[in-house]
């Protein structure tokens, strides 16, 4: 025992002496951390490499700590390059940090080339691959929502495969297109971005002002979205895999009446019509309900048709890629799969992608490369609207008979077939198969110092096959009657682009010059054919044997071709890294226009001033970057179909000599004077970065005026033609955009909190409609108002007094409208603008938190001050009893509400029912919350992996909106009108990303 104690004591003594020795080796170290200008860096982290101990600098940039004389100090701070400095037994270690110019030197795609961010003179917003994949998206446009100022992205619908509507700085044209031009790897990309796997995208740059978009001339008026796909890199082969699976549920169900609420409403509707005797309810019920309905009422049937139609959806995405290369050869190959099964059984979208990119150096002067995107997709139920049928179904209707089979007409009403019949195999089949090959090839040669020639060739081939079959038991045919129908459509699109680019890039002392010249041609050919039939003898043939049908109900084919020939010149000049000038001129000749009007010319000029490069800013250490930008230019919009200037003839049957004959008559007059819609744009912007990059951003103010709008001028009926297209009308857009990025917290322990915020306000206005008109009520166009408004009577309540209602020939319990001119009658003069879809402002915010291996991001989006029109309150608020109804607070003699009118069996819908459809469209959404965990590098090294990350996402977990919380709607986000279709959803997603 004594020996044991002696051994333990000896060991403790050795440990004590060793600790004393170690402490003796640690020495007090002090010093000062400064920037390149000699000013102190406050809050810089000073840590001992390999240990957790460390400190931060004080207000004088000074620090103190204990460290071994052989230690290495690691000094870091935002906006500076990290440094590792050996102590070498010194007692004082001063460190001078160098600025990290990476952000200022970031390369931005500007169209036909790239520029450093600090040299940009136009208004450009960028989003990288990390931000794109930060939110679970079906297509890349959705990633732009709420992420960049000036870009308004709204979902058209919630159907799988639908793409959102994108507007860059508002709506300009009243009848031509307003979608931006998409350019993928330098080649114009027709159609939507559904064909591109979002994980194949390296960056998206949005060109917004005339200086940035004028290089695309006739197609730049609505903004340009430049998409750059992933390329190879100089590195050993790297294999990546990303996969996810998500569970989709509806955000809520439409608040329809249950059986008791429906029965009360129908009885009240008949009571108002004088058809219901409360003293004899049984006899009255027998008059207004069918025998089937009476039996179901006695059985207590209360069917929730929405629950029967809706089910849990799911979404999955997988991508496997390999990339790498050497100084001479770089490559990237990615294969992807995506499937979105909607909450309605017949709706789904499935996509297969293959992306290949190769870049090859030939000697020292020649470089060639190719990028190919191949896509196959299958969309089902693109036009299917099962919700419309199901919401009308009565809750007192039993969908199944005693044997469990579907009852064709559950209430014996032939206008209400069982909505579940569409789910029976073969009753409704709708498919759209899509194949696309999009290729971009280039060759570049350095002719001599600074001068390069580049040839870009792009080919685009698309094939669409659409088929729709509806059997006899399909709900549409059960209502209309008739035999099985089928239709088929084929479309083949072939397009190519050839561009010749000559660039000269040279620096002469303080002068920097970049000159770009372009000659290009783009051509597209679209061939379409359609056929529809009725009377399919064998229904399992669906739409695959149209020749066996009893009747051909329609047949047609169409060919459309167009060509654009272009010349473009651009000069970028910089002096002393302070003053920047960009001059651009593009000339486009389009086959769409008649001789004499084919060519359009689109100039622009932009100026930039790097204020931080001035001598008087040298002492302002807290300002990293300050640049003032200004631009003016004119850009165009082709805006018309290929043959609009040639007029159009229509086939007309008539009697000639007591015999049937066919002739042709004009249905659209030709107008050879049609020309471009042109937008003149002015932009002033300020880019800034302060406190060593902790706060950075940009502010832009702009004004755009679009002239020569393509509009219909209506003609007298005696002409035999309703209208003729003319260039007339003017619109204006003006607004402000603010984008801000901040580093809120960054500690030496590894915790960081960063934030991106953007704010956007745009005001659309129609300045003129032509012919001296101040309004076009049918289209919702009014001079001085936004490009689309809601124009209707204004509901002020429900008539509570019969005598007061009779003054306006109305009745107690009906909708009371505002008599705006107080003339004691209601007519068109009392209609007014109730609102517009244009918001007063919109914005987004992304919060990112990270601590060691954990990361959390929250993406939010707001749209405030807009109005929406909801079809739910017109289509499913009939209040006359034949169909089920929204559960609304309607007027009765004992419930004198001002919300909704009294039900009435004598009215298919309430008088002025459309006035019930307008709501405040403002909303705030949490678009996505992502929690991720990256495995430690030590484990990755043992597993022979580079990285492994697991994540959990919640998509659209929160919506705050008057339409949802106050009026019991589901989701106010829609384009102009909230349609009755696939419901809004939320998703819980699990993902994994691995790199080998």
URPEPE-V692471 format. One record per residue. N is the residue number from 1. PSI is psi in degrees with one decimal (none if undefined). BURIAL is I if it has 9 or more other ideal C-beta (glycine too) atoms within 8 Angstrom, else O. Layout:
n: <N:N>
psi: <PSI:PSI>
burial: <BURIAL:BURIAL>
This chain:
n: <1:2:3:4:5:6:7:8:9:10:11:12:13:14:15:16:17:18:19:20:21:22:23:24:25:26:27:28:29:30:31:32:33:34:35:36:37:38:39:40:41:42:43:44:45:46:47:48:49:50:51:52:53:54:55:56:57:58:59:60:61:62:63:64:65:66:67:68:69:70:71:72:73:74:75:76:77:78:79:80:81:82:83:84:85:86:87:88:89:90:91:92:93:94:95:96:97:98:99:100:101:102:103:104:105:106:107:108:109:110:111:112:113:114:115:116:117:118:119:120:121:122:123:124:125:126:127:128:129:130:131:132:133:134:135:136:137:138:139:140:141:142:143:144:145:146:147:148:149:150:151:152:153:154:155:156:157:158:159:160:161:162:163:164:165:166:167:168:169:170:171:172:173:174:175:176:177:178:179:180:181:182:183:184:185:186:187:188:189:190:191:192:193:194:195:196:197:198:199:200:201:202:203:204:205:206:207:208:209:210:211:212:213:214:215:216:217:218:219:220:221:222:223:224:225:226:227:228:229:230:231:232:233:234:235:236:237:238:239:240:241:242:243:244:245:246:247:248:249:250:251:252:253:254:255:256:257:258:259:260:261:262:263:264:265:266:267:268:269:270:271:272:273:274:275:276:277:278:279:280:281:282:283:284:285:286:287:288:289:290:291:292:293:294:295:296:297:298:299:300:301:302:303:304:305:306:307:308:309:310:311:312:313:314:315:316:317:318:319:320:321:322:323:324:325:326:327:328:329:330:331:332:333:334:335:336:337:338:339:340:341:342:343:344:345:346:347:348:349:350:351:352:353:354:355:356:357:358:359:360:361:362:363:364:365:366:367:368:369:370:371:372:373:374:375:376:377:378:379:380:381:382:383:384:385:386:387:388:389:390:391:392:393:394:395:396:397:398:399:400:401:402:403:404:405:406:407:408:409:410:411:412:413:414:415:416:417:418:419:420:421:422:423:424:425:426:427:428:429:430:431:432:433:434:435:436:437:438:439:440:441:442:443:444:445:446:447:448:449:450:451:452:453:454:455:456:457:458:459:460:461:462:463:464:465:466:467:468:469:470:471:472:473:474:475:476:477:478:479:480:481:482:483:484:485:486:487:488:489:490:491:492:493:494:495:496:497:498:499:500:501:502:503:504:505:506:507:508:509:510:511:512:513:514:515:516:517:518:519:520:521:522:523:524:525:526:527:528:529:530:531:532:533:534:535:536:537:538:539:540:541:542:543:544:545:546:547:548:549:550:551:552:553:554:555:556:557:558:559:560:561:562:563:564:565:566:567:568:569:570:571:572:573:574:575:576:577:578:579:580:581:582:583:584:585:586:587:588:589:590:591:592:593:594:595:596:597:598:599:600:601:602:603:604:605:606:607:608:609:610:611:612:613:614:615:616:617:618:619:620:621:622:623:624:625:626:627:628:629:630:631:632:633:634:635:636:637:638:639:640:641:642:643:644:645:646:647:648:649:650:651:652:653:654:655:656:657:658:659:660:661:662:663:664:665:666:667:668:669:670:671:672:673:674:675:676:677:678:679:680:681:682:683:684:685:686:687:688:689:690:691:692:693:694:695:696:697:698:699:700:701:702:703:704:705:706:707:708:709:710:711:712:713:714:715:716:717:718:719:720:721:722:723:724:725:726:727:728:729:730:731:732:733:734:735:736:737:738:739:740:741:742:743:744:745:746:747:748:749:750:751:752:753:754:755:756:757:758:759:760:761:762:763:764:765:766:767:768:769:770:771:772:773:774:775:776:777:778:779:780:781:782:783:784:785:786:787:788:789:790:791:792:793:794:795:796:797:798:799:800:801:802:803:804:805:806:807:808:809:810:811:812:813:814:815:816:817:818:819:820:821:822:823:824:825:826:827:828:829:830:831:832:833:834:835:836:837:838:839:840:841:842:843:844:845:846:847:848:849:850:851:852:853:854:855:856:857:858:859:860:861:862:863:864:865:866:867:868:869:870:871:872:873:874:875:876:877:878:879:880:881:882:883:884:885:886:887:888:889:890:891:892:893:894:895:896:897:898:899:900:901:902:903:904:905:906:907:908:909:910:911:912:913:914:915:916:917:918:919:920:921:922:923:924:925:926:927:928:929:930:931:932:933:934:935:936:937:938:939:940:941:942:943:944:945:946:947:948:949:950:951:952:953:954:955:956:957:958:959:960:961:962:963:964:965:966:967:968:969:970:971:972:973:974:975:976:977:978:979:980:981:982:983:984:985:986:987:988:989:990:991:992:993:994:995:996>
psi: <-40.0:-39.1:-38.9:-45.7:-36.6:-39.7:-42.5:-42.6:-39.1:-41.0:-44.1:-39.2:-40.3:-43.8:-39.5:-44.5:-38.4:-41.2:-39.3:-37.7:-43.2:-44.0:-32.8:-25.4:-21.6:135.6:150.3:131.7:134.2:166.2:-173.0:138.1:123.4:164.4:-178.1:-20.8:2.5:-6.3:147.1:147.1:112.4:132.3:14.3:143.3:128.5:107.5:158.5:121.3:131.3:-3.3:164.9:-11.2:156.6:-174.2:-176.1:156.0:151.6:-166.9:-17.5:4.8:8.8:158.6:159.7:142.0:166.1:132.9:149.5:150.7:-17.5:5.2:167.1:127.0:139.1:114.1:128.6:150.9:149.6:132.5:-5.0:156.6:135.0:140.4:145.1:120.3:118.8:140.3:-43.4:42.4:22.5:148.5:-18.9:123.4:105.6:142.1:133.9:113.7:148.6:141.2:141.9:105.0:7.1:-42.8:-42.5:-28.6:6.8:138.5:130.2:134.1:125.3:4.1:122.2:38.2:-174.2:155.6:152.7:146.2:-35.3:-16.4:0.9:133.2:-16.7:175.7:109.3:134.0:139.3:149.9:130.4:178.1:-35.1:-43.3:-34.4:-42.3:1.5:-21.4:130.7:115.3:150.5:-40.3:165.6:-29.5:-35.8:-28.3:-19.0:-15.9:119.5:8.6:-24.6:138.3:146.4:-3.5:117.3:116.9:122.8:140.6:130.9:-37.0:176.7:16.9:140.4:131.6:-11.8:146.2:154.6:168.9:131.5:129.8:129.6:112.3:43.9:-174.2:130.1:-47.8:146.5:-26.4:-18.8:-179.0:150.9:4.6:144.3:162.6:129.3:131.8:118.9:119.1:39.0:-5.2:128.9:136.9:110.2:150.9:-160.9:172.9:11.6:-26.0:-8.6:128.9:121.3:-30.3:-11.0:-2.3:128.1:-37.1:159.0:125.6:125.1:116.6:125.6:-39.8:173.6:-34.2:-39.4:-35.4:-14.4:-23.5:-14.0:7.1:-113.4:-10.1:10.9:-1.6:-29.5:16.9:160.9:132.7:112.4:120.9:122.2:123.1:166.0:142.7:171.1:172.8:161.2:99.3:168.0:156.9:131.5:129.3:130.4:146.5:134.7:137.6:150.6:155.3:130.2:146.3:126.4:131.5:157.3:150.8:-13.5:167.9:150.4:132.2:87.7:164.9:141.8:-175.3:-43.0:-39.5:-38.5:-44.8:-41.6:-40.6:-43.2:-38.7:-38.6:-37.1:-40.7:-29.4:-42.1:-29.8:2.3:24.0:6.7:125.0:110.0:-18.6:-15.6:69.0:-36.5:-44.5:-37.3:-42.4:-37.7:-25.9:-33.5:-11.4:146.4:166.2:-37.8:-42.6:-39.5:-43.4:-41.1:-35.8:-42.4:-32.5:-11.5:30.6:131.9:85.6:129.4:93.7:-31.4:-42.7:-32.0:-33.3:-32.1:145.8:171.9:127.1:178.6:161.2:138.4:147.4:137.1:141.1:131.2:125.6:159.8:137.5:161.1:-161.3:178.8:-173.0:-19.5:-29.1:126.0:144.0:155.9:130.4:128.9:134.8:138.8:153.9:138.4:137.7:130.4:106.7:116.9:172.8:-12.0:127.5:-35.1:1.0:125.1:162.5:129.8:137.6:138.0:134.3:146.4:126.7:128.0:129.6:129.7:133.5:131.0:128.3:134.6:103.1:-150.0:-6.9:-14.1:134.5:134.0:159.2:165.1:145.0:128.2:132.1:118.3:133.6:137.0:129.3:154.4:119.8:132.6:140.5:35.1:-32.2:4.2:134.5:78.3:-24.5:-35.4:-44.5:-40.5:-35.8:-25.3:-20.3:140.2:139.3:-17.5:7.8:130.7:119.3:-21.0:148.3:-173.2:-27.2:1.3:4.3:153.6:136.2:126.3:-49.7:93.7:-23.9:12.8:11.7:117.0:-2.9:3.1:69.2:156.3:118.5:-24.5:-10.6:-29.4:-23.3:-10.7:134.5:126.9:-8.9:-33.1:119.7:122.2:121.5:143.2:108.6:140.7:128.4:135.8:137.4:112.3:119.8:139.2:121.1:146.1:155.8:132.4:134.6:134.2:110.4:-47.8:-177.2:112.2:-15.4:126.0:146.2:136.9:134.5:121.1:129.5:124.9:136.7:144.2:117.6:127.1:142.1:122.2:133.6:117.9:137.3:140.3:124.6:134.4:116.6:174.9:-29.1:4.3:142.1:-34.9:-42.4:-29.2:-29.8:-47.1:-21.6:157.0:174.1:172.9:142.2:157.5:149.0:152.6:141.5:135.3:141.2:131.4:126.3:129.8:125.8:151.3:154.6:132.7:123.5:134.4:118.4:135.0:121.3:141.6:124.4:116.9:145.8:128.5:96.0:-115.4:-0.8:131.8:128.2:133.0:122.0:131.7:131.2:140.4:138.9:123.5:159.7:136.7:136.3:142.5:140.9:125.4:123.6:120.4:141.2:145.4:152.6:140.6:143.9:165.4:145.0:56.3:118.3:-35.6:108.9:-26.3:-10.3:-14.1:-125.2:21.3:-3.6:65.8:-24.3:-16.6:-4.2:155.7:-35.8:139.8:118.5:-12.2:143.2:142.0:164.0:158.4:145.0:131.4:126.9:148.5:156.6:141.8:126.9:132.7:146.8:139.1:139.9:136.1:136.3:124.0:124.0:134.7:139.8:120.2:28.4:21.9:-48.4:131.3:138.9:135.1:123.2:131.8:140.3:126.7:139.4:125.7:133.4:122.7:136.1:-12.0:-25.7:160.1:160.3:139.2:-13.8:12.8:-28.3:137.5:146.9:129.3:98.8:159.7:155.0:140.7:142.3:143.9:144.6:108.9:92.6:-33.1:-15.3:-5.7:153.6:-37.7:-8.7:-2.2:-35.5:-3.9:84.4:-25.1:-8.8:114.8:-39.5:135.1:114.4:132.1:133.1:149.6:141.9:154.2:141.2:173.0:133.3:163.2:174.4:115.5:-50.0:-3.8:156.1:163.4:-32.6:23.7:-31.9:-13.4:-2.8:179.5:135.6:146.7:148.6:133.6:119.9:145.6:171.7:130.5:111.6:44.5:18.5:150.0:136.9:165.1:133.6:-175.1:139.6:154.0:135.2:-12.2:120.1:143.9:146.4:94.3:-4.2:1.3:140.9:-170.0:146.0:134.6:133.9:121.8:128.8:135.2:135.0:133.7:127.4:156.6:122.0:139.7:155.5:127.1:165.4:52.7:42.1:0.9:-32.5:124.1:160.3:-163.9:152.8:129.7:137.1:132.6:160.9:130.5:139.1:122.3:124.8:171.0:41.1:139.3:109.4:161.4:126.1:114.9:142.4:159.1:148.1:-23.6:-18.1:-19.5:-3.2:137.1:-41.3:170.7:141.0:134.0:158.4:101.6:154.1:152.1:137.8:164.1:142.3:134.4:148.8:-174.6:143.0:136.4:125.5:134.3:133.0:133.4:148.7:100.9:-43.5:136.8:111.0:162.8:-18.4:-9.1:1.7:134.4:150.2:114.9:161.6:138.2:128.9:139.6:147.9:138.9:128.7:122.6:139.8:112.6:148.8:134.6:123.5:-29.1:149.0:-1.7:159.8:17.1:7.1:146.4:-7.9:153.4:91.0:-39.4:-35.7:-4.4:35.0:128.1:129.0:131.0:-5.0:168.8:169.2:-14.9:130.6:165.4:117.8:114.4:178.7:156.1:120.6:129.4:-3.3:-156.8:136.2:123.4:-19.3:125.4:-40.4:-42.4:-35.8:-35.6:-25.1:-33.4:18.6:37.2:179.4:158.1:135.2:-7.7:169.2:129.5:126.0:155.5:128.0:86.4:-34.1:3.6:41.0:13.9:24.8:157.1:117.5:-169.1:-23.5:-12.6:1.0:148.8:167.8:118.0:-17.1:-177.0:152.7:-20.2:125.1:157.7:-36.4:157.9:161.8:173.0:162.7:133.9:120.3:131.9:129.9:142.5:144.3:107.5:-115.3:-8.7:143.8:144.1:131.4:142.4:121.1:123.2:157.7:136.1:147.1:112.8:139.8:7.7:167.2:152.7:156.7:126.1:117.8:-20.9:-38.7:-2.1:-45.4:-38.6:32.3:47.2:-32.4:35.6:-2.4:-15.4:-36.0:163.2:163.6:154.5:145.1:89.7:162.3:90.0:158.6:138.0:165.2:-27.4:-3.6:75.4:63.7:160.3:12.4:-61.6:152.0:173.8:135.9:149.2:116.1:-14.7:-1.7:124.6:-30.8:156.4:150.0:135.9:37.3:-24.8:-25.2:-11.0:-3.9:-4.7:131.3:160.8:121.9:8.9:145.3:155.5:129.4:138.2:105.8:-38.7:143.9:125.5:128.6:123.0:156.8:124.3:129.9:146.0:150.0:-31.0:-40.4:-40.1:-36.3:-39.7:-35.2:0.4:46.6:157.6:-41.7:151.3:122.1:135.2:145.5:155.5:127.6:144.3:114.2:127.1:56.8:-16.9:132.8:122.5:116.0:140.6:-39.4:-33.2:-51.8:-35.8:-38.6:10.6:23.2:-177.9:-55.9:119.3:-5.4:111.5:170.2:105.4:-55.1:130.7:106.5:161.6:100.4:-155.4:130.3:158.9:151.3:167.0:161.4:138.9:120.8:140.3:133.4:162.4:139.4:126.5:140.0:128.9:none>
burial: <O:O:O:O:O:O:O:O:O:O:O:O:O:O:O:O:O:O:O:O:O:I:O:O:I:I:I:O:I:I:I:I:I:I:I:O:O:O:O:I:I:O:O:I:I:I:I:I:I:O:O:O:O:I:O:I:I:O:O:O:I:I:I:O:I:O:I:I:I:O:I:I:I:I:I:I:I:O:I:I:O:O:I:I:I:O:I:O:O:O:O:O:I:O:I:I:I:O:I:I:O:O:I:I:I:O:O:I:I:I:I:I:I:O:I:I:I:I:I:I:I:I:I:I:I:I:I:O:I:O:I:I:I:I:I:I:I:I:I:I:I:I:I:I:I:I:I:I:I:I:I:I:I:I:I:I:I:I:I:I:I:I:I:I:I:I:I:I:I:I:I:I:I:I:O:I:O:O:O:I:I:I:I:I:I:I:I:I:I:O:O:O:I:I:I:I:I:I:I:I:I:O:I:I:I:I:I:I:I:I:I:I:I:I:I:I:I:I:I:I:I:I:I:I:I:I:I:I:I:I:I:I:I:O:O:O:O:I:I:I:I:I:I:I:I:I:I:I:I:I:I:O:I:I:O:I:I:I:I:O:I:I:I:O:I:I:I:I:I:I:I:I:I:O:I:I:O:O:O:O:I:O:O:I:I:O:O:I:I:O:O:I:I:I:O:I:I:O:O:O:I:I:I:O:I:I:O:I:I:I:O:O:I:I:I:I:I:I:I:I:I:I:I:I:I:O:O:O:I:I:I:I:I:I:I:I:I:I:I:I:I:I:I:I:O:I:I:I:I:I:I:I:I:I:I:I:I:I:I:I:I:O:O:O:O:I:I:I:I:I:I:I:I:I:I:I:I:I:I:I:I:I:O:I:I:I:I:I:I:I:I:I:I:I:I:I:I:I:I:O:O:O:O:O:O:I:I:O:I:I:I:O:O:O:O:I:I:I:I:I:I:I:O:I:O:I:I:I:I:I:I:I:I:I:O:I:I:I:I:I:I:I:I:I:I:I:O:O:O:O:I:I:I:I:I:I:I:I:I:I:I:I:I:I:I:I:I:I:I:I:I:O:I:I:I:O:I:I:I:O:O:O:I:I:I:I:I:I:I:I:I:I:I:I:I:I:I:I:I:I:I:I:I:I:O:O:O:O:O:O:I:I:I:I:I:I:I:I:O:I:I:I:I:I:I:I:I:I:I:I:I:I:I:I:I:I:O:O:I:O:I:I:I:O:O:I:O:O:I:O:O:I:O:O:O:O:O:O:O:I:I:I:I:I:O:I:O:I:I:I:I:I:I:I:I:O:I:I:I:I:I:I:O:I:I:I:I:I:I:I:I:I:I:I:O:O:I:I:O:I:O:I:I:I:I:I:I:I:I:I:I:I:O:O:O:O:I:O:O:O:O:O:I:I:I:I:I:I:I:I:I:I:I:I:I:I:I:I:I:I:O:O:O:I:I:O:I:O:O:O:O:O:O:O:O:O:O:O:O:O:O:O:O:O:O:I:O:I:I:O:I:I:O:I:O:I:I:I:I:I:I:I:I:I:I:I:I:I:I:I:O:I:I:I:I:I:I:I:I:I:I:I:I:I:I:I:I:I:I:I:I:O:I:O:I:O:O:O:O:O:I:O:O:I:I:I:I:I:I:I:I:I:I:O:I:I:I:I:I:I:I:I:I:O:O:O:O:O:O:O:I:I:I:I:I:I:I:I:I:I:I:I:I:I:I:I:I:O:I:I:O:O:O:O:O:I:O:O:O:I:I:I:I:O:I:I:I:I:I:I:I:I:I:I:I:O:O:I:I:O:O:O:O:O:I:I:O:I:O:I:O:I:I:I:I:I:I:I:I:O:O:O:O:O:O:O:O:O:O:I:O:I:I:I:I:I:I:I:I:O:I:I:I:I:I:I:I:I:I:I:I:O:O:I:I:I:I:I:I:I:I:I:I:I:O:I:I:I:I:I:I:I:I:I:I:I:I:I:I:I:I:O:I:I:I:I:I:I:O:I:I:I:O:O:O:I:I:O:O:I:I:I:I:I:I:O:I:O:I:I:O:I:I:O:I:I:I:I:I:I:I:I:I:I:I:I:I:I:I:I:I:I:I:I:I:O:O:O:O:I:O:O:O:O:I:O:I:I:I:I:I:I:I:I:I:I:O:O:I:O:I:I:I:I:O:O:O:O:I:I:I:I:I:I:O:O:I:I:O:I:I:I:I:I:I:I:I:I:I:I:I:I:I:I:I:O>
